[in-house]
Amino acid sequence: MNHKKILRKLLLLWLTALLLAVTGLTVALYSAHSHYQNYTDPLYSSFCAISQAINCDTVAQSPWSIIFAIPVAWWGVLFHVFFLLILLTGDRRNLAAWNGFFFLMLIGSAVTLVLAGIAVTKIKSLCLVCLVTYAITFALTYTCWIGRRRCKEAVAKGAEGFSAAFCKKDMLRNYSIAAGVFCVSLLLLYGIMPRYWLLAPAQADISGLPQGVTADGHPWIGAEKPELTITQFSDYQCFQCSKMYFLLRQFLIAHPDTLRLVHRHYPMDHKVNSVIVPDAFHEGSGDLAKVAILAAIRNKFWSTNELLYSMMRSGGKVKEISLKELAEKTGLDNNELSAALSHPAIAEMLRRDIWDGMKLNITGTPAFEINGKVYQGHIPAEILKQIGELPKK
């Protein structure tokens, strides 16, 4: 095989790697944009929010989507930029350069496997965009491995212009430039990027809105004679539930005479909802629902409801909050809170909510019952338009 033919094959592999890296960078940038939208736009829903098992929004809203105060998507952006710099400055006729390409992608593949494992075992949901990123990473690793093998064969055959020599000066320069760009970009992201995923919704006084309980004993807020009633089945450890509640709160404030919101508990906690959630998931959300039921009995439901949702939106792990702290923040009695977690009447009220949700075939949260129809995940835009405009900021 002459050296020109080998060069053409290596050029094709190098171009393939370049195309894959650029595609990976593009996908990572889209993922970063989607992550931002998930936390800042209450009406945003990604194209792959398909089900509980396949849902980009669930992955984006998970605490696992942030590593060292930087979204995972931005780590992907930085990695692809670093790899592109190494690829563009490396000599494709040098075996040491291909060894470097391959080694970098082995690291990328290892991280990818860890992230995939977290998605399956911890988040229990897969993101289509992430799956595309995984495929690109493995394809890049394979391409670099093939390029490394082709270059190694050329060196072994003594093909003209090919070398296995490790040019320390060139390699150090190239990697130093790439590492410098990576570190500067990382520092800029860490220092400048707003922690938008920690921002709690703006405070709003809803204490003046009419409140009550339905004939079945479920708390409601809003219009006394509503034109539209929305019943939300919710989980206090579900980010999307919190997001949708605060969106509906804006509509309630803007349209207090026409809209009513009814709250129902549907914790995705296997300890209280084992038929829908057979394995460990959202542990502690069942206890939080019982706390909210006690708050409703003591006429403090909506303030407690806001507190629990705000804790979720501000990045807190609500299941780790102590009963003493909850008592201080809600004004409920600490002993009553403790007793509520095992009180049979409160447990029965929670079971009724869960049973009603199961009869409606609700398999995830949030879910909304509107005019006898159930919507899971979000409320269609056409229904929100029926309510009216949001208040201007």
N, C-alpha and C positions, 0 to 999 in steps of 0.2 A: 504494500500500500504506500503510494507516494505521499510526500508531506503536504502537497496541496489538497489532496483528498481528505487527509486527516484534519487539516486546517478548516476545510469547509464544514466537516462534521462538528468540530468543536465550536465553530462560529454559530452553527445552527443551535447547538446546545446552549451556548452562551446567550443567544438571542431569546431562546425559550425561557431561560432563567430570568432574563431581564423582563420579558413580558409577564411572567408569573409574579415577579416581585412588584412590578407596577400595578398589576391587578390586585395583588394582596394589599398594597398600600391604599388603593382606591376603596376596597371593601372595608378596610380598617377605618378610613376616614368616614365612610357612611355609617359604620357602627358607632363611632364617636358622636356623630351628629344625632343618631337615633337615641343614644343614651342621654344626651342633653335634652332632647325633646321629651323624652319620657318623664323627666323630672321638672320640666318648666312649662310644658304645654298640657293643660288638663284634658284637652280634646284629642291629643295625639294617640294614634294606635298604629303600630308598624304593620307592614303588609304580611308579616309572618306570625301575627298573633292569631293562630289558627285554632289551637286547643290548649288544654292544660299541659299536655305532653310536648307540643310543638308551639312554642311561644317566645318570640324574641323579647317581648316586653317583660315577661316574667324573669328572664335571665338578666335583663338590664336593670330591673328593679331589685335584684338580689344584692345583699351586702357583698357577695363574692364578686360583683362586677367592679369593685374598687379595691385596688391593692396599693398600700402605702400612699393613700390619699390621692391616687391618680387612677382614673378609669382604665380598666383592662384594655379597652379599645385603643386608648392613647399609647399604652405600652406596645401594642401591635404596630401602631403608626411608627413609633421610634425604632422598633426592631427592623421594619422594612426599609426605613430610611438608612439605617446603619448598613444593612445588607447591600442595598443599592450602591452606596458609596464604595464598599469593598469590591463589589462586582465590577463597577465602572473603572476602578483604578487598578484592578488586578490584570495580570498578563495571562491570557487564556492558553498560552503556549508553555506556561510554567506549572509544573506539578504542584509546587508548594502553594500556588495561588488556589488551585482547585481543591487541595487539601483544606485550605482555609474556608473556602465556600462551603464545602461539605461539613466541616466541623461546626460552623455557625448554624447550618440548617439542622444538624443533629440536636443542637441545643434547642432550636425552635420546635422541633418535633417532640422533644421530651416535655417542654412546657405545654405544648398542645395536648399531649396525652393527659397531663395533670388537670388541665382546664376541662377537658372532656369528662374526666372522672368526676370532677366536682359537679358538673352540670347534671350527670346521671345520678350520683349518689346524694348530693347535698341539695341542689336546686330542684332536682326531679323534673326538669324541663329542658328541652333542647331548642337552640336558636338556629334557624336556617342560615342566617348570615354567618354565624360562628362555624357551622358545618362547612360552608363554602371556604372559610378561612382555613379550617383544618385540611381540607382537600388541597388547597393551594400550597400549604406548608409541606405536606407529604409529597406533592408533585415536585416542588422545588428541591426537596431533599433527594428524591430519586434522580432528578435531572443532574444535580451536582455530583451525585455518585457515579452516574454514567460518564459525565465529563471527566471526572477524576480518573476513571478506569481507562478511557480513551487516551488521555494524556499520558498515563503511566505506560500504556502499550507503545505509544509513539516514542517515549524516552527509551524504553527497553530496546526498540528496534533502531535506535540511533537516528531517528528522522531529523532532518535539517531544521534548525531553529527551535527545537524543543529542549527543555532543560528541567532537571529535577533540583537544581541548585536553589538553596534558600538564600535569597538576597535580603539580608538582614536590614540593610539601610532602607531599601524600597518598602519592604513589608512594614517596618516600624513606622515609616512616614505615613503610609496609607492607613494603617490601623489607628495611628495617633490622630489623624485628621477625622476619621469616622468616629472614633471614641470621643473626641472633643465636641463634635457636632451633637452626638448623642447626649453627652453630659450637660452641655449648655442648654439643649432643648429640654432635657429632664428638669433642670433647675428652673427654667422659665415656666414650664408647666406647673411645677410644684409651687412656685412663688406667685405666679400671676393668675392661674386658673381659679375662678371663684368656686367655692365648694357648694355648687348648686344643688347637689344631692342632699345637703344637710339643711337647706333652707326650709323652715316651717312656713306654712301658709300665713298670710297676713292676719293679724288679730281682727276679729269682727264680733261685735256685740249682738248676739241673737237672743238674748234673754227677754227682749221685748216682743218677740214673735209669739203668737198664740201656740200653746203646747197642750198636750193631753194624751189620752190613751184611747185606742180603738175599742170597739165592743169586745174584742178578743183579748184586750189587755196589753196591746203593743204600743210603745211610745211613738207619738207623732209630733211634728212641728210644722208650722206654716199656716195655710189658710184654714179657717174654721169651716168654710163652705167651698171646698176646692173644686176647680174645674178639671184639674189633673192630679192624681195621686200616684206617687212612685214609692213602691215598697222595695227597700234595699236589703238583701240578704248579705251579711257581711262578716268579716273575720278581722280582728284587731291586729293580727300579724300579717295581713295582706296589704302590700303597698298600694295596689290598684284600688282596693276598697277605700283606703284613705284618700287617694287621689280623686276618686269619683265623689266621695262625700263632700270634700271641700269645693269641688266644682258645683255640686248641687246646692251647697250652702250659698254660693254666690247667686244662683238663680232664686233661692228662697228670699234672700235679702232684696233682690230686684223685683220679685213678684210675690209678695207676702199674701195677697188676696186671692190668688188663683192656684198656687202650687202648694201641695202638702207632701212631706216626706215621712214615711213610716219605716222604722228600723226593725229588722229581724236578725237574730243571731244565727250564724251558720259557720262556726269555727271549723277550720280544716285540721282539726286536732284528732289524731287517731284514738285518743283516750275517751272522747265523747262522741265521735263521729266515725266509728270504725267501719261502717258499711261502705261509705264513700272513700274514706282514707284508711286503708288497712295497715299501712306502715307509718312509722314515726314521721310526723310532718307538722310544722307550726305548733310545736309543743308549747303548752301554756296558754294558747289562745282560748281554750275551753274555760280555764279559770278566769281569764279576763272578761269573758262573756258573763260569767256568774257575778263578777264585780259590777258590771254594768247593769245587770238585772237587779242587784241590790240597790244600786243608785236610782233606778227607776222606781223602786218601792219607796225610797226616801225622797222622791221628787227632785232628784239631782241628776237625772239621766243625761240630759243634753250637754251639761258642762263636763260631766265625766266622759261622755262619748268624745267630745272635742279633745279632752286631755289625752285619752288613749290613742286617738288618731294622730295627734300632734307629736306624741312620743315616737310613733312609727315614722312619721315624716322627717323628724329631726335626727334620724339615724340610731335612735335608742333601741336596745333589745328589751322590749317591754316585758318579756317573760322573766327577765332578771331583776325587774324593779321589785323592791320589797313591799310587803303589805303596809308596813309603817309609812313608807314614802307615799304610797297610794292614798293612805288615810289622810296624810297631811295635805296632799294636793287636791283631794276631792272633798274633804270635810266630812268624810264618812268615819264612823267609829271603827277603830282598829280591831276590836274584838268581834264586831259584827262582820267585818270583812273576812276575818279568819273563819268564822262559823259559816259564812255564805258558801265557801268552797265545798263544803260537805253537807249543806242543808238540803234535805230531800225535796222540799217544795221548789227551791230555786233550780235544782237539777231537773225537776219535772218540767218547769217552764222552758228550760233550755232544750230538753228533749222534744217538746212540742214544736219549737221553732225548727229544729233539725228535721223532724218528721214531716212537717209541712213543706220544707225545702225539698226533701226526697220525693214527696208526692208530685212536686213540680218538675222532677227530673233534673234538679240542679246538681251539677257535678264539680263546680268550682266557684270561687268568689272573685269579684262581686257578681251578684246576679240581681236582676231587677224585674219585678212584676208590675206591668203597666197595662191597664185595661184588659186584664185577663191573659196577657201574653208575657212570656218570660224571655229576657235578654241576658245573656251571660257575657261578662267581661266589660261591656260598655253599653251605653244607651245610644241608639242610632241618632245621627245628626238631625234627621227629619223630625224626631220627637222633641229634641232639644229646641228646634226652631219653633215648634208649636208653643213652647213655654213663653218665648219672647227673648229680648236682648239681655245680655249680661250688663251689669253696671259698668260704666266707663271708669277706667283707672285714672 
